[in-house]
Amino acid sequence: EEIAVKVAQVKQYQKQVEAYKGQKEIFSEDFQKEREDRSRLAGENIQLMEQLEATKQELATVKGRLGDLNKEMGTELMEVREELSTAKEEIAVKVAQVKQYQKQVEAYKGQKEIFSED
C-alpha cells in the first residue's frame, strides 16, 4: 500500500514536472518574443531619432534661407521706397514745369490777342 502511495506521488510529481516544462516553454517563448520586440523597437527608435535630427537640420537650413530672403526683401523694399520717393520728386518737378509752361502759354496768348487787336 505504501508503494502504491509512493507510485501515485511520483506520478503526481511527473505531471507537475511536465506542467512546469510546458510553462517553461511558454515563458521562454514569451521572453524570446519580448526580446525580439525590444530589439525591433530599439532599432525603430534609432531610426526615428535619426529622422528627427535630419528634420531639425532641414528646419535650421530653411530658417536660414528664410532669414536670407527676409534680408533681401528688406533691401529690395528700401530700394523700391527710394525709387518711389525719387519718382514723386520727379513728378513734382514735371508738374511744376507744366504749370510754368501753362502760365507762359497763357501769357503768350494774352500778348497775341493784344497784338492782333492792334
matplotlib code that plots the C-alpha trace (Angstrom):
import matplotlib.pyplot as plt

x = [0.0, 2.9, 4.4, 1.1, 1.0, 4.6, 3.9, 0.9, 3.1, 5.7, 3.1, 1.7, 5.3, 5.8, 2.6, 3.8, 7.2, 5.5, 3.3, 6.3, 8.2, 5.2, 5.1, 8.8, 8.5, 5.6, 7.7, 10.7, 8.8, 7.3, 10.7, 12.1, 9.3, 9.7, 13.5, 12.8, 10.2, 12.6, 15.3, 12.9, 11.7, 15.2, 16.0, 12.9, 13.8, 17.2, 15.7, 13.2, 15.9, 18.0, 14.9, 14.3, 17.9, 17.7, 14.4, 16.0, 18.9, 16.5, 14.5, 17.6, 18.5, 15.0, 15.1, 18.5, 17.1, 14.0, 16.3, 18.3, 15.2, 13.8, 17.0, 16.8, 13.2, 14.0, 16.8, 14.5, 11.8, 14.2, 15.3, 11.7, 10.9, 13.9, 12.7, 9.2, 10.5, 12.6, 9.7, 7.5, 10.1, 10.5, 6.7, 6.5, 9.2, 7.4, 4.1, 5.7, 7.3, 3.9, 2.3, 5.1, 4.6, 0.8, 1.5, 3.8, 1.2, -1.5, 0.9, 1.7, -2.0, -2.6, 0.2, -1.0, -4.5, -3.0, -1.0, -3.9, -6.1, -3.6]
y = [0.0, 2.3, 1.6, 2.4, 5.8, 6.4, 5.5, 7.8, 10.6, 10.0, 10.1, 13.4, 14.8, 13.7, 15.5, 18.6, 18.4, 18.1, 21.1, 23.1, 22.1, 23.4, 26.6, 27.0, 26.6, 29.2, 31.6, 31.0, 31.8, 34.9, 36.0, 35.5, 37.4, 40.3, 40.3, 40.5, 43.2, 45.2, 44.8, 45.9, 48.9, 49.9, 49.8, 51.8, 54.3, 54.8, 55.4, 57.9, 59.8, 59.9, 61.2, 63.8, 65.0, 65.2, 67.2, 69.5, 70.2, 70.7, 73.1, 75.1, 75.3, 76.5, 79.1, 80.3, 80.6, 82.5, 84.8, 85.5, 86.0, 88.4, 90.4, 90.5, 91.6, 94.3, 95.6, 95.5, 97.3, 100.1, 100.3, 100.5, 103.1, 105.2, 104.8, 105.8, 108.9, 109.8, 109.3, 111.5, 114.2, 114.0, 114.1, 117.2, 118.9, 117.9, 119.2, 122.5, 122.7, 122.0, 124.8, 127.1, 126.3, 126.8, 130.3, 131.0, 129.8, 131.9, 134.9, 134.3, 134.0, 137.3, 139.0, 137.5, 139.0, 142.3, 142.3, 141.0, 143.9, 146.4]
z = [0.0, 0.8, -2.5, -4.3, -2.5, -3.5, -7.1, -7.0, -5.6, -8.3, -11.0, -9.5, -9.4, -13.0, -14.0, -12.2, -13.8, -17.3, -16.4, -15.3, -18.5, -20.6, -18.6, -19.0, -22.8, -22.8, -20.7, -22.8, -26.0, -24.4, -23.2, -26.7, -28.3, -25.8, -26.5, -30.3, -29.8, -27.6, -30.2, -33.1, -31.0, -30.3, -34.0, -34.8, -32.0, -33.5, -37.0, -35.5, -33.7, -36.9, -38.8, -36.0, -36.3, -40.1, -39.7, -37.2, -39.6, -42.5, -40.4, -39.5, -43.2, -44.1, -41.3, -42.6, -46.1, -44.8, -42.9, -46.1, -48.1, -45.4, -45.6, -49.4, -49.3, -46.8, -49.0, -52.1, -50.2, -49.2, -52.9, -54.1, -51.5, -52.6, -56.3, -55.3, -53.5, -56.4, -58.8, -56.6, -56.7, -60.4, -60.9, -58.7, -60.8, -64.0, -62.6, -61.7, -65.2, -66.8, -64.6, -65.6, -69.3, -68.9, -67.5, -70.3, -72.8, -71.2, -71.2, -74.9, -75.7, -73.9, -75.9, -79.1, -78.5, -77.7, -80.9, -83.0, -81.8, -82.9]

ax = plt.figure().add_subplot(projection="3d")
ax.plot(x, y, z, "-o")
ax.set_aspect("equal")
plt.show()
